Amino acid sequence: MENKNMELNDTVEKVLDSGCWPEDVNFKEETEFICIHNQFQPLFKFENFSSYDKLLKSVAYVIRFINIIQLTSSKLPPPTGILTSEEKLRAQNAIFRQVQCESYSSEVNLLKQTNSIGVSKESTLYLCVPFMDESGIMRFKTHIANYEPVILPRSHIVTRLIIQQQHVKYLHQHTETVINELNKSYYIPKLRRIVKKVIKSCQKCKNNRAKPQNPMMSALPTARMGIYQQPFTFTGANFFGPINVKHGRKLEKRWGCLFTCLTIRAIHIEIAHGLDTDSFILCFRNFMHRRGEPREMFSDRATNFVGAEKVLKEELKQIEPELIANNFVNPELKWNFNPPASPHMGGTWERLVKSIKNALYSIEFFHTPTDARLNSYLLEVEDIINSRPLTYLPVDSDESEALTPNHFLRGSSGVKPIGQFNSNEKFLKSNWKTSQLMTQRFWNRWLNEYLPTISRRVKWCKNITPLKENDIVIICDPDSIRNSWPKGRVVKVNVGKDGIVRSAMVQTNIGIYCRPTVKLAKLDLEAEPED
């Protein structure tokens, strides 16, 4: 025991001895500054929602889920089923509180701390005299009793969603209607400007406002300027009707098949018993026997015309080469089809169809005509239209009559007596020269009087942005309501000889269609720039 005490005393002496102590180390004092910033963390990402109704339902279900978790320890049953009006109201208040904290944080903090009315003069809401209601929402203190609208920022995404909701609710009405409904519950600075912008960016309104863009009218085709060619060298074909005829005791339908000379605007009418390919081929045969074989044919893309072209091509394959010259079919006949649903491309014959119908309406049918009477009526109409003047004849003109298609067909505009002819050889030679001179004179008048009248564009005089592949368009159909017009994507564009897009192939949900550009309205899918 004594030995242990002696060892302890020796240890204490050594500790107390300063020579055994370690040297002091000087530590440099450093001061660290810590700044604590309470940053507002939004509970919901409003930019992930495309409509206010979806946003409201999502927030309401989140709040319901939180309440269910809090009620797990209690014996109360959790809420189920559809959202109640109270749940939607709580969700709306939560949305408004977050929106105001994001945009008016200084005003909200000041009103919460002071629990008073009004903010500083530096605030943009100074004249609104804002205050906090019992739900923690900042409202506008107006001069009108019981009218305290919620203050919302102009450039917030929730504000745009609310404006969009009111715009859709009132069936995409104009600006004033939307502003009137919003003013009942909200105060939004510069409301008219943002409402106009939201309505302008509405995709449904863009679709309703979309209109086809007409490309610049193309130059006249070669067929319209076939100078010094035989009549009906370049011919357009079309049908009109039906016309009822009496066949015994029953009524049958007949159609008129119109052949138009694209150069001199003369017409030839045949009666068709149907709209099938065989009926058109018979009309085409009769036309060629009386007017000669055309070099080029132009028509709409009707099934009977397309079928006729296929049949004629098959007949050409079966005919021996040495017999082609003696056959009515011209092996060099070229058939040109306009795109479907493009009557404006056949305006040359469409206008004459209107003239034929007007002439037929002027004839008083006391009884339903027979085939013979209808044929007589159509021949009379044909002669009248071929006697119409192509040009304007001034009073002081040296010409006795205006130029008509009949001048090229039979040498005069109307029916004149043939007169007496001499069989003398010299007379016959001079008569032949006179005929050639008259033909030359008619063509000179055509060049000098008629051609200048068709050289000017009457509409579609400017270039437009052409359609391109992958453009989204609406196919316009005048025979159906606008809301039922199909939408589609352009898969191919057809460029004309002048380098301008005239038609396009459009892929829809039911197939691919070829339509002219004047029947395709391009949709504006560009988003409006944000403020």
Secondary structure, DSSP 8 states (H G I E B T S, - for coil): -HHHHHHHHHHHHHHH-GGGS---------------------SS-GGG-SSHHHHHHHHHHHHHHHHHHHTSSSSS----SS--HHHHHHHHHHHHHHHHHHH-HHHHHHHHHH--S---TTSTTGGG-EEE-TTS-EEE--SSTT---EE--TT-HHHHHHHHHHHHHTTS--HHHHHHHHTTTEE-TTHHHHHHHHHHT-HHHHHHH------------GGGG-TT--TTSEEEEEEEEEEEEEETTEEEEEEEEEEEETTT--EEEEEES-SSHHHHHHHHHHHHHHH---SEEEE---HHHHHHHHHHHHHHHHS-HHHHTTSSS-TT-EEEE--TT-GGGGHHHHHHHHHHHHHHHHS--SS---HHHHHHHHHHHHHHHHTS-SS---TT-SSSS---HHHHHHSSSS----------HHHHHHHHHHHHHHHHHHHHHIIIIIGGGGSS--S--S------TT-EEEE--TTS-GGG--EEEEEEEEE-TTS-EEEEEEE-SS-EEEEEGGGEEE---------
